[in-house]
Amino acid sequence: MASMKALRVLARPTRHSLSATRTPPALVSAAAVTQATPQGRRYASSKHPAGFSPPSAADLSELRERVQEFTRRELPEEVAAATDKSNAFPADMWAKLGDAGFLGMTADEDVGGLGLGYQAHCVVMEELSRASGSVALSYAAHSQLCVNQLQLNGTPAQKQKYLPGLIAGTKVGALAMSESGAGSDVVSMRTAAKEVDGGFLLTGTKMWITNGPDADVVVVYAKTAPDAGSKGITAFIVETASEGFSCARKLDKMGMRGSNTGELVFDAVFVPTENVLGQVNGGVRVLMEGLDLERLVLSAGPLGLMQAALDVALPFTHQRKQFGQPIAHNQFVQGRLADMYTKLQASRAYTYATARAVDEAGEVRTQDCAGAILYAAERATESALDCIQLLGGMGYVEEMPASRLLRDAKLYEIGAGTSEIRRMVIGRAFNKEYKHLGA
Ligand SMILES: Cc1cc2nc3c(=O)[nH]c(=O)nc-3n(C[C@H](O)[C@H](O)[C@H](O)COP(=O)(O)OP(=O)(O)OC[C@H]3O[C@@H](n4cnc5c(N)ncnc54)[C@H](O)[C@@H]3O)c2cc1C
């Protein structure tokens, strides 16, 4: 059961009344969850705050309603469209997300987190993405890539110093791993951290960093032993107010516009020893474990975009008449709607089953974290294309959100490792499992 504090936050009153319900069909029934986690069979893991117990289906459903209230109030279509047009993140959104409690879904309660776990984080990510893909992407870079990395790997002192501000939304977080020459092969990064008296000097550049232009705190990976390959990487907590740090430029992207993406420059930035995240030269473990959970939580992004495509296509096809009847009465149109719906439900089942295994059994399966986002991302692009086709001419104009959904969805086949790399990750997991047969 979720903690009392978490439930109090979820129960915050809202200023606006609700319009038509937007709750999608429940993925797992309350009975199924109760069966899987009868009283006394609660799991904790190293991926959760101490004393964590998985939320019930009712908790998750209540959370979903709260996020929907939030998006109706704070992130309506006009805000999402304006964010896309202006390519600028609505800065006041951080405090609103913080006030709602959404920025610390997986974090300890004593630093302001809700400690609700990964299913809950996916629920928030899905519903925010349904309202605005780009706001949700920035949200996940902050709450998962930065906050959760600090939660999992930070010392008590690091957590006390950085998490309260990040969770309240008064500070913005990011994670910088990729470089222009090191994307898929991220271990070949060249940003170097040279040990000096009292800390390290970081020198290099990082590319495509979500929230980079706005961030106050960045988790940065750099080489501390350049000749040691993957065993020579260290993770650091870097404050962007440090001398030598700059954001060289904000990138002009085809989609996810308004999720500010930047190229970061580190010109001999001093990072004190107490800001090493995890072990010196132990960064690859932080990075790879982080990537699993990052892929899992990000897989809820395409779910929200698929739901958004249905939110547009279903009413449109039932209102739009051609040949004297709603176009949705045409079997070709029904087939496309049915495919969109089925792809969403299958993707949703995969993501939440994977998140539930993390919450209830502490089991993080690399191939399923990669598999959930691989599957959902490709289906989201297909669904967005279907949505455009179903809208005909209106699908091709910016008055409707269909083209934005397509431009936003495509990112999920690239960011957090491309589809090709996800297939490689899954294949390698099988190679490990079946190694004995080839010996
Ligand atoms: C909007 C956006 C936000 C991002 N946010 C962040 C962030 O916050 N932090 C961060 O660190 N990074 C971020 N990234 C970077 C992202 O993770 C990389 O772009 C991604 O990993 C791909 O790397 P690359 O662009 O260098 O492509 P490349 O690695 O150059 O790949 C190019 C193509 O080659 C294919 N390819 C490469 N190697 C293989 C192989 N071995 N087998 C088969 N095909 C292969 C790829 O699949 C791809 O199709 C972001 C990217 C974008 C676009």
The ligand as an ORCA input file, in Angstrom:
! r2SCAN-3c Opt
* xyz 0 1
  C      15.680     14.667    -28.374
  C      16.828     13.865    -27.827
  C      17.045     13.869    -26.466
  C      18.137     13.187    -25.927
  N      18.385     13.273    -24.584
  C      19.551     12.778    -24.087
  C      19.894     13.005    -22.716
  O      19.146     13.623    -21.962
  N      21.084     12.531    -22.290
  C      21.937     11.847    -23.091
  O      22.999     11.444    -22.626
  N      21.620     11.592    -24.396
  C      20.454     12.057    -24.909
  N      20.138     11.840    -26.227
  C      21.072     11.133    -27.092
  C      20.588      9.775    -27.557
  O      20.652      8.858    -26.506
  C      21.443      9.364    -28.786
  O      21.079     10.227    -29.846
  C      21.212      7.925    -29.164
  O      21.769      7.055    -28.219
  C      21.801      7.597    -30.548
  O      23.124      8.005    -30.636
  P      23.615      8.827    -31.936
  O      22.675      9.945    -32.123
  O      25.049      9.151    -31.779
  O      23.423      7.855    -33.147
  P      24.520      6.772    -33.724
  O      25.057      5.963    -32.609
  O      25.485      7.537    -34.563
  O      23.597      5.890    -34.624
  C      23.189      6.263    -35.947
  C      22.431      5.081    -36.549
  O      23.303      3.935    -36.597
  C      22.683      2.858    -35.905
  N      23.716      2.057    -35.244
  C      24.744      2.471    -34.480
  N      25.453      1.428    -34.030
  C      24.837      0.319    -34.492
  C      25.070     -1.076    -34.371
  N      26.087     -1.554    -33.647
  N      24.227     -1.936    -34.997
  C      23.193     -1.474    -35.731
  N      22.914     -0.152    -35.897
  C      23.732      0.718    -35.272
  C      21.762      3.501    -34.902
  O      20.753      2.611    -34.477
  C      21.211      4.672    -35.701
  O      20.187      4.236    -36.535
  C      19.010     12.459    -26.780
  C      18.746     12.431    -28.160
  C      17.692     13.117    -28.688
  C      17.461     13.088    -30.175
*
